[in-house]
């Protein structure tokens, strides 16, 4: 992978195979979970799963058959 300049930041283009293996889509977030000289490890942040865990903590329920769909929620 090649590091590129993107505004004042640096960016890395992810290979298709990695994107498919991690199930990534535009808008997904990654967290750097480990960094050492010459190596980094990342994991996908699953906001849906985090939200559902919080809902369970407060004993909130989701209507049967309901699914979270970012694209559908943002349609105009």
Biopython code that builds the backbone (N, CA, C, O; Angstrom):
import numpy as np
from Bio.PDB.StructureBuilder import StructureBuilder

atoms = [
    (1, "UNK", "N", (0.845, -1.170, 0.000)),
    (1, "UNK", "CA", (0.000, 0.000, 0.000)),
    (1, "UNK", "C", (0.890, 1.233, 0.000)),
    (1, "UNK", "O", (2.003, 1.224, 0.527)),
    (2, "UNK", "N", (0.378, 2.272, -0.594)),
    (2, "UNK", "CA", (1.137, 3.509, -0.680)),
    (2, "UNK", "C", (0.467, 4.576, 0.178)),
    (2, "UNK", "O", (-0.756, 4.716, 0.175)),
    (3, "UNK", "N", (1.290, 5.329, 0.916)),
    (3, "UNK", "CA", (0.790, 6.435, 1.720)),
    (3, "UNK", "C", (0.724, 7.660, 0.826)),
    (3, "UNK", "O", (1.685, 7.978, 0.126)),
    (4, "UNK", "N", (-0.421, 8.352, 0.850)),
    (4, "UNK", "CA", (-0.629, 9.539, 0.020)),
    (4, "UNK", "C", (-1.007, 10.726, 0.898)),
    (4, "UNK", "O", (-1.482, 10.556, 2.021)),
    (5, "UNK", "N", (-0.792, 11.917, 0.377)),
    (5, "UNK", "CA", (-1.194, 13.142, 1.073)),
    (5, "UNK", "C", (-2.668, 13.383, 0.771)),
    (5, "UNK", "O", (-3.098, 13.252, -0.375)),
    (6, "UNK", "N", (-3.449, 13.738, 1.802)),
    (6, "UNK", "CA", (-4.870, 14.039, 1.643)),
    (6, "UNK", "C", (-5.145, 15.251, 2.516)),
    (6, "UNK", "O", (-5.364, 15.119, 3.720)),
    (7, "UNK", "N", (-5.135, 16.435, 1.907)),
    (7, "UNK", "CA", (-5.244, 17.678, 2.684)),
    (7, "UNK", "C", (-4.029, 17.797, 3.578)),
    (7, "UNK", "O", (-2.897, 17.714, 3.102)),
    (8, "UNK", "N", (-4.250, 17.990, 4.873)),
    (8, "UNK", "CA", (-3.146, 18.063, 5.831)),
    (8, "UNK", "C", (-2.834, 16.714, 6.460)),
    (8, "UNK", "O", (-1.997, 16.620, 7.358)),
    (9, "UNK", "N", (-3.507, 15.672, 5.987)),
    (9, "UNK", "CA", (-3.350, 14.341, 6.570)),
    (9, "UNK", "C", (-2.682, 13.401, 5.580)),
    (9, "UNK", "O", (-2.396, 13.775, 4.443)),
    (10, "UNK", "N", (-2.441, 12.188, 6.025)),
    (10, "UNK", "CA", (-1.953, 11.119, 5.163)),
    (10, "UNK", "C", (-3.031, 10.058, 5.067)),
    (10, "UNK", "O", (-3.795, 9.854, 6.010)),
    (11, "UNK", "N", (-3.096, 9.384, 3.930)),
    (11, "UNK", "CA", (-4.118, 8.372, 3.704)),
    (11, "UNK", "C", (-3.490, 7.129, 3.087)),
    (11, "UNK", "O", (-2.456, 7.202, 2.423)),
    (12, "UNK", "N", (-4.133, 5.990, 3.318)),
    (12, "UNK", "CA", (-3.705, 4.723, 2.728)),
    (12, "UNK", "C", (-4.899, 4.133, 1.997)),
    (12, "UNK", "O", (-5.991, 4.047, 2.559)),
    (13, "UNK", "N", (-4.703, 3.730, 0.766)),
    (13, "UNK", "CA", (-5.763, 3.061, 0.002)),
    (13, "UNK", "C", (-5.709, 1.584, 0.364)),
    (13, "UNK", "O", (-4.654, 0.953, 0.310)),
    (14, "UNK", "N", (-6.877, 1.041, 0.738)),
    (14, "UNK", "CA", (-6.935, -0.358, 1.171)),
    (14, "UNK", "C", (-7.166, -1.278, -0.018)),
    (14, "UNK", "O", (-8.003, -0.983, -0.871)),
    (15, "UNK", "N", (-6.438, -2.387, -0.088)),
    (15, "UNK", "CA", (-6.630, -3.339, -1.182)),
    (15, "UNK", "C", (-8.021, -3.982, -1.114)),
    (15, "UNK", "O", (-8.578, -4.182, -0.034)),
    (16, "UNK", "N", (-8.560, -4.297, -2.284)),
    (16, "UNK", "CA", (-9.903, -4.877, -2.384)),
    (16, "UNK", "C", (-10.049, -6.124, -1.528)),
    (16, "UNK", "O", (-11.074, -6.298, -0.868)),
    (17, "UNK", "N", (-9.055, -6.988, -1.524)),
    (17, "UNK", "CA", (-9.127, -8.233, -0.759)),
    (17, "UNK", "C", (-9.315, -7.943, 0.735)),
    (17, "UNK", "O", (-10.122, -8.597, 1.396)),
    (18, "UNK", "N", (-8.581, -6.974, 1.262)),
    (18, "UNK", "CA", (-8.702, -6.607, 2.670)),
    (18, "UNK", "C", (-10.083, -6.020, 2.960)),
    (18, "UNK", "O", (-10.700, -6.343, 3.974)),
    (19, "UNK", "N", (-10.561, -5.160, 2.064)),
    (19, "UNK", "CA", (-11.886, -4.550, 2.209)),
    (19, "UNK", "C", (-12.958, -5.638, 2.268)),
    (19, "UNK", "O", (-13.852, -5.588, 3.112)),
    (20, "UNK", "N", (-12.867, -6.604, 1.384)),
    (20, "UNK", "CA", (-13.840, -7.699, 1.360)),
    (20, "UNK", "C", (-13.749, -8.561, 2.613)),
    (20, "UNK", "O", (-14.773, -8.937, 3.182)),
    (21, "UNK", "N", (-12.522, -8.880, 3.050)),
    (21, "UNK", "CA", (-12.335, -9.730, 4.231)),
    (21, "UNK", "C", (-12.881, -9.065, 5.485)),
    (21, "UNK", "O", (-13.424, -9.742, 6.358)),
    (22, "UNK", "N", (-12.743, -7.732, 5.586)),
    (22, "UNK", "CA", (-13.216, -7.010, 6.767)),
    (22, "UNK", "C", (-14.657, -6.542, 6.622)),
    (22, "UNK", "O", (-15.249, -6.036, 7.576)),
    (23, "UNK", "N", (-15.226, -6.711, 5.422)),
    (23, "UNK", "CA", (-16.606, -6.284, 5.192)),
    (23, "UNK", "C", (-16.766, -4.772, 5.279)),
    (23, "UNK", "O", (-17.770, -4.282, 5.796)),
    (24, "UNK", "N", (-15.784, -4.030, 4.777)),
    (24, "UNK", "CA", (-15.801, -2.569, 4.866)),
    (24, "UNK", "C", (-16.642, -1.944, 3.763)),
    (24, "UNK", "O", (-16.728, -2.453, 2.645)),
    (25, "UNK", "N", (-17.264, -0.810, 4.124)),
    (25, "UNK", "CA", (-18.050, -0.018, 3.168)),
    (25, "UNK", "C", (-17.679, 1.448, 3.378)),
    (25, "UNK", "O", (-17.169, 1.805, 4.439)),
    (26, "UNK", "N", (-17.926, 2.302, 2.384)),
    (26, "UNK", "CA", (-17.662, 3.730, 2.583)),
    (26, "UNK", "C", (-18.391, 4.237, 3.828)),
    (26, "UNK", "O", (-19.565, 3.931, 4.036)),
    (27, "UNK", "N", (-17.696, 5.001, 4.637)),
    (27, "UNK", "CA", (-18.282, 5.540, 5.860)),
    (27, "UNK", "C", (-17.971, 4.721, 7.099)),
    (27, "UNK", "O", (-18.163, 5.202, 8.216)),
    (28, "UNK", "N", (-17.487, 3.475, 6.925)),
    (28, "UNK", "CA", (-17.107, 2.662, 8.082)),
    (28, "UNK", "C", (-15.912, 3.306, 8.777)),
    (28, "UNK", "O", (-15.147, 4.056, 8.171)),
    (29, "UNK", "N", (-15.774, 2.996, 10.055)),
    (29, "UNK", "CA", (-14.666, 3.531, 10.836)),
    (29, "UNK", "C", (-13.734, 2.402, 11.244)),
    (29, "UNK", "O", (-14.168, 1.285, 11.527)),
    (30, "UNK", "N", (-12.442, 2.717, 11.269)),
    (30, "UNK", "CA", (-11.429, 1.784, 11.736)),
    (30, "UNK", "C", (-10.717, 2.410, 12.924)),
    (30, "UNK", "O", (-10.557, 3.629, 12.995)),
    (31, "UNK", "N", (-10.293, 1.571, 13.848)),
    (31, "UNK", "CA", (-9.518, 2.031, 14.998)),
    (31, "UNK", "C", (-8.157, 1.363, 14.950)),
    (31, "UNK", "O", (-8.061, 0.163, 14.694)),
    (32, "UNK", "N", (-7.103, 2.134, 15.197)),
    (32, "UNK", "CA", (-5.771, 1.559, 15.319)),
    (32, "UNK", "C", (-5.691, 0.960, 16.716)),
    (32, "UNK", "O", (-5.795, 1.675, 17.713)),
    (33, "UNK", "N", (-5.507, -0.346, 16.782)),
    (33, "UNK", "CA", (-5.512, -1.035, 18.076)),
    (33, "UNK", "C", (-4.114, -1.386, 18.556)),
    (33, "UNK", "O", (-3.921, -1.700, 19.731)),
    (34, "UNK", "N", (-3.144, -1.336, 17.663)),
    (34, "UNK", "CA", (-1.761, -1.591, 18.049)),
    (34, "UNK", "C", (-0.846, -0.936, 17.029)),
    (34, "UNK", "O", (-1.140, -0.912, 15.834)),
    (35, "UNK", "N", (0.246, -0.415, 17.507)),
    (35, "UNK", "CA", (1.238, 0.182, 16.612)),
    (35, "UNK", "C", (2.621, -0.099, 17.176)),
    (35, "UNK", "O", (2.868, 0.097, 18.366)),
    (36, "UNK", "N", (3.504, -0.551, 16.330)),
    (36, "UNK", "CA", (4.889, -0.797, 16.700)),
    (36, "UNK", "C", (5.733, -0.375, 15.505)),
    (36, "UNK", "O", (5.203, -0.093, 14.431)),
    (37, "UNK", "N", (6.994, -0.335, 15.689)),
    (37, "UNK", "CA", (7.890, 0.112, 14.613)),
    (37, "UNK", "C", (7.638, -0.698, 13.339)),
    (37, "UNK", "O", (7.910, -1.897, 13.285)),
    (38, "UNK", "N", (7.111, -0.015, 12.313)),
    (38, "UNK", "CA", (6.885, -0.652, 11.031)),
    (38, "UNK", "C", (5.609, -1.463, 10.912)),
    (38, "UNK", "O", (5.373, -2.068, 9.866)),
    (39, "UNK", "N", (4.771, -1.500, 11.952)),
    (39, "UNK", "CA", (3.535, -2.300, 11.909)),
    (39, "UNK", "C", (2.381, -1.551, 12.573)),
    (39, "UNK", "O", (2.568, -0.816, 13.543)),
    (40, "UNK", "N", (1.188, -1.760, 12.028)),
    (40, "UNK", "CA", (-0.032, -1.281, 12.680)),
    (40, "UNK", "C", (-1.090, -2.372, 12.585)),
    (40, "UNK", "O", (-1.072, -3.192, 11.667)),
    (41, "UNK", "N", (-2.001, -2.372, 13.534)),
    (41, "UNK", "CA", (-3.141, -3.302, 13.508)),
    (41, "UNK", "C", (-4.398, -2.461, 13.666)),
    (41, "UNK", "O", (-4.462, -1.567, 14.511)),
    (42, "UNK", "N", (-5.391, -2.759, 12.846)),
    (42, "UNK", "CA", (-6.650, -2.010, 12.905)),
    (42, "UNK", "C", (-7.810, -2.971, 13.083)),
    (42, "UNK", "O", (-7.712, -4.156, 12.762)),
    (43, "UNK", "N", (-8.917, -2.440, 13.604)),
    (43, "UNK", "CA", (-10.145, -3.225, 13.667)),
    (43, "UNK", "C", (-11.295, -2.314, 13.273)),
    (43, "UNK", "O", (-11.249, -1.101, 13.476)),
    (44, "UNK", "N", (-12.312, -2.916, 12.713)),
    (44, "UNK", "CA", (-13.505, -2.191, 12.295)),
    (44, "UNK", "C", (-14.332, -1.852, 13.527)),
    (44, "UNK", "O", (-14.549, -2.701, 14.392)),
    (45, "UNK", "N", (-14.789, -0.615, 13.601)),
    (45, "UNK", "CA", (-15.668, -0.195, 14.688)),
    (45, "UNK", "C", (-17.094, -0.473, 14.240)),
    (45, "UNK", "O", (-17.546, 0.057, 13.225)),
    (46, "UNK", "N", (-17.799, -1.300, 14.994)),
    (46, "UNK", "CA", (-19.168, -1.661, 14.650)),
    (46, "UNK", "C", (-20.124, -0.861, 15.521)),
    (46, "UNK", "O", (-20.505, -1.300, 16.606)),
    (47, "UNK", "N", (-20.511, 0.322, 15.037)),
    (47, "UNK", "CA", (-21.378, 1.214, 15.805)),
    (47, "UNK", "C", (-22.745, 0.582, 16.088)),
    (47, "UNK", "O", (-23.332, 0.820, 17.144)),
    (48, "UNK", "N", (-23.252, -0.222, 15.147)),
    (48, "UNK", "CA", (-24.547, -0.885, 15.367)),
    (48, "UNK", "C", (-24.481, -1.802, 16.580)),
    (48, "UNK", "O", (-25.355, -1.767, 17.447)),
    (49, "UNK", "N", (-23.435, -2.624, 16.634)),
    (49, "UNK", "CA", (-23.292, -3.559, 17.747)),
    (49, "UNK", "C", (-23.133, -2.802, 19.064)),
    (49, "UNK", "O", (-23.703, -3.199, 20.080)),
    (50, "UNK", "N", (-22.364, -1.715, 19.053)),
    (50, "UNK", "CA", (-22.195, -0.915, 20.261)),
    (50, "UNK", "C", (-23.536, -0.341, 20.715)),
    (50, "UNK", "O", (-23.848, -0.361, 21.906)),
    (51, "UNK", "N", (-24.322, 0.166, 19.778)),
    (51, "UNK", "CA", (-25.619, 0.745, 20.110)),
    (51, "UNK", "C", (-26.561, -0.315, 20.674)),
    (51, "UNK", "O", (-27.255, -0.070, 21.661)),
    (52, "UNK", "N", (-26.585, -1.488, 20.050)),
    (52, "UNK", "CA", (-27.451, -2.561, 20.536)),
    (52, "UNK", "C", (-27.059, -3.004, 21.947)),
    (52, "UNK", "O", (-27.928, -3.327, 22.756)),
    (53, "UNK", "N", (-25.756, -3.021, 22.248)),
    (53, "UNK", "CA", (-25.308, -3.360, 23.599)),
    (53, "UNK", "C", (-25.809, -2.329, 24.599)),
    (53, "UNK", "O", (-26.256, -2.675, 25.692)),
    (54, "UNK", "N", (-25.730, -1.047, 24.212)),
    (54, "UNK", "CA", (-26.218, 0.009, 25.105)),
    (54, "UNK", "C", (-27.722, -0.125, 25.327)),
    (54, "UNK", "O", (-28.218, 0.077, 26.435)),
    (55, "UNK", "N", (-28.439, -0.468, 24.262)),
    (55, "UNK", "CA", (-29.892, -0.647, 24.388)),
    (55, "UNK", "C", (-30.202, -1.763, 25.384)),
    (55, "UNK", "O", (-31.103, -1.625, 26.211)),
    (56, "UNK", "N", (-29.461, -2.859, 25.307)),
    (56, "UNK", "CA", (-29.672, -3.974, 26.232)),
    (56, "UNK", "C", (-29.440, -3.533, 27.673)),
    (56, "UNK", "O", (-30.165, -3.936, 28.582)),
    (57, "UNK", "N", (-28.423, -2.702, 27.868)),
    (57, "UNK", "CA", (-28.099, -2.234, 29.213)),
    (57, "UNK", "C", (-29.268, -1.467, 29.830)),
    (57, "UNK", "O", (-29.503, -1.547, 31.036)),
    (58, "UNK", "N", (-29.996, -0.726, 28.997)),
    (58, "UNK", "CA", (-31.137, 0.053, 29.475)),
    (58, "UNK", "C", (-32.466, -0.688, 29.281)),
    (58, "UNK", "O", (-33.540, -0.141, 29.531)),
    (59, "UNK", "N", (-32.368, -1.943, 28.832)),
    (59, "UNK", "CA", (-33.535, -2.800, 28.608)),
    (59, "UNK", "C", (-34.510, -2.217, 27.585)),
    (59, "UNK", "O", (-35.725, -2.368, 27.712)),
    (60, "UNK", "N", (-33.956, -1.548, 26.568)),
    (60, "UNK", "CA", (-34.779, -1.065, 25.464)),
    (60, "UNK", "C", (-34.884, -2.193, 24.448)),
    (60, "UNK", "O", (-33.978, -3.017, 24.326)),
    (61, "UNK", "N", (-35.979, -2.225, 23.734)),
    (61, "UNK", "CA", (-36.127, -3.280, 22.729)),
    (61, "UNK", "C", (-36.304, -2.654, 21.348)),
    (61, "UNK", "O", (-36.721, -1.504, 21.203)),
    (62, "UNK", "N", (-35.976, -3.443, 20.362)),
    (62, "UNK", "CA", (-36.107, -3.046, 18.961)),
    (62, "UNK", "C", (-37.333, -3.755, 18.405)),
    (62, "UNK", "O", (-37.531, -4.938, 18.685)),
    (63, "UNK", "N", (-38.165, -3.063, 17.620)),
    (63, "UNK", "CA", (-39.326, -3.742, 17.025)),
    (63, "UNK", "C", (-38.880, -4.955, 16.205)),
    (63, "UNK", "O", (-37.834, -4.920, 15.557)),
    (64, "UNK", "N", (-39.668, -6.017, 16.237)),
    (64, "UNK", "CA", (-39.324, -7.239, 15.513)),
    (64, "UNK", "C", (-39.150, -6.944, 14.027)),
    (64, "UNK", "O", (-39.961, -6.240, 13.426)),
    (65, "UNK", "N", (-38.098, -7.485, 13.449)),
    (65, "UNK", "CA", (-37.832, -7.298, 12.031)),
    (65, "UNK", "C", (-37.130, -5.992, 11.689)),
    (65, "UNK", "O", (-36.799, -5.760, 10.526)),
    (66, "UNK", "N", (-36.896, -5.128, 12.684)),
    (66, "UNK", "CA", (-36.241, -3.842, 12.429)),
    (66, "UNK", "C", (-34.771, -4.069, 12.145)),
    (66, "UNK", "O", (-34.121, -4.874, 12.811)),
    (67, "UNK", "N", (-34.248, -3.360, 11.160)),
    (67, "UNK", "CA", (-32.817, -3.439, 10.896)),
    (67, "UNK", "C", (-32.277, -2.038, 10.704)),
    (67, "UNK", "O", (-32.941, -1.167, 10.141)),
    (68, "UNK", "N", (-31.066, -1.839, 11.178)),
    (68, "UNK", "CA", (-30.402, -0.551, 11.026)),
    (68, "UNK", "C", (-29.795, -0.502, 9.633)),
    (68, "UNK", "O", (-29.017, -1.386, 9.273)),
    (69, "UNK", "N", (-30.131, 0.500, 8.849)),
    (69, "UNK", "CA", (-29.612, 0.650, 7.497)),
    (69, "UNK", "C", (-29.214, 2.103, 7.296)),
    (69, "UNK", "O", (-30.069, 2.966, 7.100)),
    (70, "UNK", "N", (-27.910, 2.372, 7.346)),
    (70, "UNK", "CA", (-27.386, 3.729, 7.233)),
    (70, "UNK", "C", (-27.837, 4.387, 5.937)),
    (70, "UNK", "O", (-28.229, 5.554, 5.950)),
    (71, "UNK", "N", (-27.792, 3.666, 4.813)),
    (71, "UNK", "CA", (-28.157, 4.247, 3.524)),
    (71, "UNK", "C", (-29.647, 4.637, 3.501)),
    (71, "UNK", "O", (-30.011, 5.716, 3.033)),
    (72, "UNK", "N", (-30.490, 3.745, 4.011)),
    (72, "UNK", "CA", (-31.923, 4.017, 4.028)),
    (72, "UNK", "C", (-32.233, 5.208, 4.939)),
    (72, "UNK", "O", (-33.071, 6.047, 4.608)),
    (73, "UNK", "N", (-31.560, 5.275, 6.076)),
    (73, "UNK", "CA", (-31.790, 6.373, 7.017)),
    (73, "UNK", "C", (-31.380, 7.712, 6.430)),
    (73, "UNK", "O", (-31.944, 8.744, 6.794)),
    (74, "UNK", "N", (-30.402, 7.713, 5.526)),
    (74, "UNK", "CA", (-29.897, 8.969, 4.969)),
    (74, "UNK", "C", (-30.504, 9.314, 3.620)),
    (74, "UNK", "O", (-30.115, 10.317, 3.021)),
    (75, "UNK", "N", (-31.455, 8.512, 3.116)),
    (75, "UNK", "CA", (-32.108, 8.839, 1.855)),
    (75, "UNK", "C", (-32.954, 10.106, 2.015)),
    (75, "UNK", "O", (-33.518, 10.354, 3.081)),
    (76, "UNK", "N", (-33.034, 10.889, 0.965)),
    (76, "UNK", "CA", (-33.840, 12.115, 1.016)),
    (76, "UNK", "C", (-34.934, 12.034, 0.005)),
    (76, "UNK", "O", (-35.730, 12.965, -0.119)),
]
sb = StructureBuilder()
sb.init_structure("model")
sb.init_model(0)
sb.init_chain("A")
sb.init_seg("    ")
for serial, (resi, resn, name, xyz) in enumerate(atoms, 1):
    if name == "N":
        sb.init_residue(resn, " ", resi, " ")
    sb.init_atom(name, np.array(xyz, "f"), 0.0, 1.0, " ", f" {name:<3s}", serial, name[0])
structure = sb.get_structure()
